[in-house]
Amino acid sequence: MSGGGLTWKEDALLAEGPVAV
């Protein structure tokens, strides 16, 4: 995780991109 205060899901979305919906 990026550790920017995001949840695991938000972090995953940022990491995978819009295809990770």
C-alpha distance matrix in Angstrom:
0.0 3.8 5.5 8.2 9.5 8.4 8.6 6.8 9.5 9.4 6.0 7.6 10.7 9.8 8.7 11.8 14.1 17.0 17.9 15.1 17.0
3.8 0.0 3.8 5.5 8.1 7.8 9.6 9.1 11.3 9.9 6.5 9.2 11.3 9.2 8.8 12.5 14.1 17.0 18.6 16.3 18.2
5.5 3.8 0.0 3.8 5.5 6.7 8.8 9.3 12.1 10.8 8.3 11.5 13.6 12.0 12.2 15.7 17.1 19.7 21.4 18.8 20.2
8.2 5.5 3.8 0.0 3.8 5.5 8.9 10.5 12.4 10.1 8.4 12.1 13.2 11.2 12.5 16.0 16.5 18.8 21.1 18.8 19.8
9.5 8.1 5.5 3.8 0.0 3.8 6.7 9.4 11.5 9.5 9.0 12.7 13.8 12.7 14.3 17.4 17.9 19.7 21.9 19.3 19.6
8.4 7.8 6.7 5.5 3.8 0.0 3.8 6.5 7.9 5.8 5.9 9.4 10.2 9.8 11.7 14.3 14.8 16.3 18.4 15.7 15.9
8.6 9.6 8.8 8.9 6.7 3.8 0.0 3.8 5.3 5.2 6.1 8.5 9.9 10.7 12.2 14.2 15.1 16.2 17.7 14.5 14.5
6.8 9.1 9.3 10.5 9.4 6.5 3.8 0.0 3.8 5.6 5.2 6.1 8.7 10.0 10.4 12.1 13.8 15.3 16.1 12.6 13.2
9.5 11.3 12.1 12.4 11.5 7.9 5.3 3.8 0.0 3.8 5.3 4.9 6.1 8.6 9.7 10.3 11.5 12.3 13.1 9.5 9.6
9.4 9.9 10.8 10.1 9.5 5.8 5.2 5.6 3.8 0.0 3.8 5.4 5.1 6.3 8.6 10.0 10.2 11.1 12.9 10.1 10.1
6.0 6.5 8.3 8.4 9.0 5.9 6.1 5.2 5.3 3.8 0.0 3.8 5.4 5.2 6.2 8.7 9.9 12.0 13.5 10.7 12.0
7.6 9.2 11.5 12.1 12.7 9.4 8.5 6.1 4.9 5.4 3.8 0.0 3.8 5.4 5.0 6.0 8.1 10.1 10.7 7.6 9.5
10.7 11.3 13.6 13.2 13.8 10.2 9.9 8.7 6.1 5.1 5.4 3.8 0.0 3.8 5.4 5.3 5.4 6.7 8.2 5.7 7.0
9.8 9.2 12.0 11.2 12.7 9.8 10.7 10.0 8.6 6.3 5.2 5.4 3.8 0.0 3.8 5.7 5.3 7.9 10.1 8.6 10.3
8.7 8.8 12.2 12.5 14.3 11.7 12.2 10.4 9.7 8.6 6.2 5.0 5.4 3.8 0.0 3.8 5.8 9.3 10.2 8.7 11.5
11.8 12.5 15.7 16.0 17.4 14.3 14.2 12.1 10.3 10.0 8.7 6.0 5.3 5.7 3.8 0.0 3.8 6.9 6.8 5.6 9.0
14.1 14.1 17.1 16.5 17.9 14.8 15.1 13.8 11.5 10.2 9.9 8.1 5.4 5.3 5.8 3.8 0.0 3.8 5.5 5.8 8.2
17.0 17.0 19.7 18.8 19.7 16.3 16.2 15.3 12.3 11.1 12.0 10.1 6.7 7.9 9.3 6.9 3.8 0.0 3.8 5.3 6.0
17.9 18.6 21.4 21.1 21.9 18.4 17.7 16.1 13.1 12.9 13.5 10.7 8.2 10.1 10.2 6.8 5.5 3.8 0.0 3.8 5.6
15.1 16.3 18.8 18.8 19.3 15.7 14.5 12.6 9.5 10.1 10.7 7.6 5.7 8.6 8.7 5.6 5.8 5.3 3.8 0.0 3.8
17.0 18.2 20.2 19.8 19.6 15.9 14.5 13.2 9.6 10.1 12.0 9.5 7.0 10.3 11.5 9.0 8.2 6.0 5.6 3.8 0.0
